[in-house]
Amino acid sequence: MQYIPYIIIPIISAFVGWITNFIAIKMLFYPTNYIGLRPFGWQGIIPANSKKMTYNAVDLMVDKLVKIKKIFSKLNPEIIAQKIEPSLNEISKQIVDEVMIAQAPVLWANLHSSKKKKIYAKVREHFPETIKNTITDINNNINELIDFKKLAAETLLNDSTLITDIFLDVGKKEFKFIERSGLILGFLFGILQVIVIIFFDNWWVFVIGGVLVGFLTNYIALQLIFFPVNEVRFLGIKFQGLFLRRQKDVAKNYSKIISTKMLTIEQLFDAIFKINNDGKIEKIISRNINNLIDNSLGGFAAIINVVFDIKKIDIIKNIASYRFIQEIPIAMTNTYEYAHEKLEIQKTIEDKMANLPSKDFISFLRPIFKQEEWKLIIAGAFLGGIAGFVQYLISFY
């Protein structure tokens, strides 16, 4: 019976190693809001630093993985034009009617239907080229039309759980390893504790042992995740940080989250056709619609010169451009399926990430720990010390 206290020490130590690591992981993500009175309180490390981690993640994404211009260069303007032409042709007829009723109501009301049909047909004749030129201009100016850093950051910041979900998914196996390693390392340290306690069975030995178990299990687990960065061999055995060994698996999961939550076709096209991007998209559309009107009305010079002055023509162009800006985002929904297949956003990100050098790849998860890992280690040591004292009471009382 006198040996039972010594036998259970490694078992309790294993539990201490596991529970301190388990709590340390939870402290990364929870609570999402600050609990307590500052400075005496706690908020999960990731929620507390969500803005900084968001911009860090976005910088890595833009610098290493996503080149918007290269992605959009895969789209064929002629195919885009073919897919949106049917709906825009019908809209073009509506726009012609609206413009003429607004600027020349009497003329338009009395104009023979055959003449109207000729005007509709003339617009339709030049419309495919106008659409193709518009899409080409968008592709050529995509970096000015989409502020991808801003788009990605806003998406992450507007969804308070998304940045947490990304890190949970990317590092799920590493976090599970930290928990389990605490159990194994705690048991091994517990055996060392037994040896020490045989000679020194004071309560403070248990407390110091608990502190060391909590400290070392967290510290060693974190090192095993990220180091060595590059694969090394020792006695024929490969050694590399656990996270780095899962690069292809991580790339697959990460690219899926980004392509379905942050970089969808809908989000990209909405960003392109936003009215508030310094008027760039309006200028592109206006330029092409002005050319359309000039080309379409060229055959009706006699009528135009009699009815309209230059100012009226400018007003017509402005109205037509404004209506086209309103309608083209709706028409572009017909291209989503084609764009999704052609852009291959998920595959592009996955391939890029899977082939990153180890020093670049590690930066996707390492920043979470690097800045705040000392808090996790100290918390593990503190909890280990408490658990060590409880262990002393259990073992000898």
N, C-alpha and C positions, 0 to 999 in steps of 0.2 A: 504493500500500500504506500510505503514511503517514496516509491519511485513514480507514483501516478502524477504528482505535480510536475515532475520533470518531463514525463511522457507527453503531457498535454500542452507543454510550452510551445513546441513547434506547430502544433495544430492551431493554437490560438494565434500564434505569430503569422501563420498562413492566412488566417481570417483577417487579421489586422492589415496585412499586405494587400489583400483583396479589397477590403472595405475602404481603405484610404485611397486606393487607386480608383475605385468605383465612384467615390464622392468627388475626387479630383476631376473626373470626366464630366460629371453632372455640373460641377462648378464652371466648366467651360460654357455651357449653354443655358443654365438656369440659375436663378429666376430671370425671366425676360425683363422684368422691371425691378428697379432698385428697391430693396427691402431694408428697413432700418433708418436710423437718423445719421446723416453724413457727419463725420467720416466713418461712423460705426455701423456698417451695413455691408450688403453685398448685392451685386448684380452679375449675372453670367458674363464671362469675359467677352464672348462674341457679341451678345446684345449691347454690352457697354461700349464696345469699340466698333459697332456695326458700320458707322459711316466711314471710318478709316479703313476698315477691312474691305468695304464695298469698293472704294476708290482703288485700293491696292489690287483687288481681284480684277477690276475693269482695266487698269493699266497693264496688267499681265496679259489679259485677254487680247487687248488691242495691239500691244507690242509684239506678242509671240504667236497668236493664233488666228486672229481675224483681220483680213485685209478686205474692206468693203468693196473697193474698186475692182480688185481681182475677182471677188465673188460675183459681182454684178456683170462683169465682162462676159460671163457665160451665157447671159440672156441674149437671144437673137431678136433685134428690133422688128424684123419682118414677121416673125412668128407672133410676137406680142401684138403687132398691128392687126394681124389676121384674127386673133382671138377677141379683140375688143372692137373691131370694125363694125360688126353687125349691130351691136347695141348703140354705138356712137353715130352710126348712119341715121338711125331713127331719131336720136337726140339732135343731130345736125339739122334735120327738118324742123324740129320744134324751135331750135335757136333761130333759124332763118325767119320763121313766122313771128316769133317774139320781137326780133330786131325790127323787122319791117313794119309790124303793127305799131311799135313804139315810135319809130322815126318817120314813117311814111304811110300812115293808116289809110288815107284816101286812095293813094296810088295802089297800095296792096289790095285793098278791097275791090277795086275796079279792074285789076290786072287779070287778064284771061288765064284760066287754069293751065293752059298749054305753056304759057310764058313762065308761070310759077314752077311747073314741072321741069322746065329747062334750067331754071336757077337751082332747084334741088339737085338735078342731075349734075350740074357743073360743080357744085360743092362736093357731091359724092365722088366725082371723078378725081378730085385733088385730095380727098380726105385720107386715103391710105398713106400717101406720101407724107402728109402732115403728121399723122400718128407716128410713122416710122422715124421721121426727123425729130419729133418730140422725145421719143424713147431713146434715140441715139444721143441727144443732148443731155438727157437725164443720166445716162450711163457715163458720159464724158465728164459730168460735173457731180458725180455721186458723193464724192468726199466733201463738197461744199453743201450739198443738200441734206446729208445725214451727219449729225454730230454723234457718232456712235458711242463715244465715251459718255456723253450726256444721256443718250437713250438708255444705255445699259445701266448707268448709275441710278437714273430715275426709276427704272424697273425694279431694281434691287431695293432702293430706299422706300418705294411705295408699298412693297410687300415685306413687312417686318420679319416674316418667317423665312423668306427665300434664301437669304445669305446663310442662315443657320442650317437650312435644309441642304444647301450645297456642301457645306463643310461636313455635315453629318454623313451625307452620302459618300463624298469623296474619301473620308477618313474612317468609315465605319469599321473596317477590319482592324485598323490600327488602334482605334479606341477599345475594341474588344480585346485586342492583344494586351493593352495596358492593364485592363482588369485582370485577365488570366495570369499575366506575368506576376502580378502582385501576390497571387496565391502561391505560385511556385517559389518566387524569391523570398517571400515571407517565411515559407517553411524552411528553406535553407538557412536563412538568418536565425530562425528559431533554434536550429540545431547548434549554431554558434553561441546563442544565448544560454543554452543549457550548459555548455562547457564553462562559460563565464560564471553562471549562477552557482555551479557546484562549489566554486571557490568564494564567490561573493553573492550571498542570497539576500542582500538588502533591497528594500523597495525601490530605491533610486536606480538600481541596476535594471529593473524591469522598465522603468520610465525611460531611461537612456536607451535601452534596447528598442523600446517602442518607437522612440523618436528616430533612431537609425533605420529601423525597418520602414517606417513611413517615408522617410527622406530618400533612402536608397532605392526602394522599389519604384517610386515615381521617377527618380532621376535616371536609373538604368533603363527603364522601359522607354522613356523619351529618347535616350541616346540610341537604343536599338532600332527605333523607328526610322531615324534619319541618317544614321552613320553606320558604316562608311558610305559616302556619297557615291563613289565609283566602286564597282565590283572588285574585290580583292580575293586572292586565293591563299589559303593556309593549310598545309598538309593535304592538298588536293580538294579541300572543301571551299565552296564559294561563300563569301560573306558580302552582304550589302544591306543597307537600310531597308526595313520591311516595306515602307511606302514606295521606295524606288523600285523594288522588285515587282510591284503591282502596277507599273506604269501603264501598260496596255489596258488592264482592267479599269483603272481609274479614268483613263482617257475616254473609254467607252461610256462610262456612267456620267462623267462630267459633260461630255458633248451632248448627251441626250437631254440633260437638264437645261443647258444653255439654248439648244435649238428649239425646245418646246416651251420654255418659260421666258427667255430673254431676247431671243433672236428669231422670232417667228416671221414668216412671210408677211403676215398681217401687220405686225409691228413695224417692219421695215418700210412697207408701202405707205402706211399711215404717216410715218416720219417724213417720207419724201414729199408727200402732197400736203403737208401742214402749211397753212397760210402764213404762219409767223416765223418762217425761217429766212428772215431778212429779205423777203420778196424774191428770192432766187427762182423758185419754181414758177411764180407768176410771170417773171420775165421770160423764162424759157417758153412757157405756154403762149404768152402774148405774142412773142416773136413769130412763132409758128402759125398761130391763128391769123395774125396780120398778113402773112404770106399767103395763107389759104384764101382769105378774103380778096386780096389783090388778084390772085390767079383766077378765082371763081368769077369775079365781077368784070374781068377783062373783056369778056365777050358781050358785055352789056353797057359798053361805054356811053352809047347815045343816051340811054335812059338815065344812067348814073349822073352824067354831066348836067342833065336838065333838072333832075330832082334834088340832087345832093350837092352841097358844097364840101370843101375839105374838112371843115370842122365836124360836119355830120358824119362823114366817113370815119373820122377818128372815134366819134361816139359809138358808131356801129361796131368798130373793132373792139372797143373797151367792153361793151355789153357782151359781145360774142366770147371774148376771152374770159370774162368773169363767169359766164354760164358754163364754158368748157371746163374751167378750174373746178366748178362745183360737181360736174358730171364725171370727169375722168376717174376719180378715185373709186366711184361705184362701178364703172366699166372695168377697171383693173381687177376686180374680184374674179372676173372670168379667166384671169391668167394665173391665179394662185396655184392651181394644180401643176401647171407647166413650170412655174417658177420654183416650186418645191422640189420637183424632180430634177430640174436643171442645176439649181444652186447647190444642192447636196450639202447644206450647212452642217448637219450633224457629222457626216463623213469627213468633211473638210477639217473641222475642229478636231475630230478623233485622230485623223492621220497626223495632223500637225503636232498634237499633244503627245501622241505615242512615240514620236520620233525626236522629241526635244532632248537636248543634252541633259544629263542628270542634274547638273547645277541649276539649270533653268526650271526643270520639272519640279524640283524640291521646293521651289519658291511658291507653289500653289497651296501647300499646307503648312510649311514651316513657319510662316509669319504668325500664324495663330498662336503657336507655342513660344516663339522666340522672345516676344516682348513680355509675355505674362507668365511664362512657365515657372519662374521663381515663386510666384504666388501658389501655384499648384504644389510645388515641392515643399514649401514652407507649411502649407495647409496639411499636406500629408504627414509632415514631421510632427505638427501640433496634434493632429488626430491620433497619430501613432503613440505619442507620449501619454495621452489620456487612456488609450487602449492598453498601453503597457501597465499603467497603475491598476486598471481594472483586472488585467491579467494576473498581477501579483495577488490581488484579493481573492480571485477565483482559485489560483493555484495553491495558496497556503492557508486560506480561511474558508 
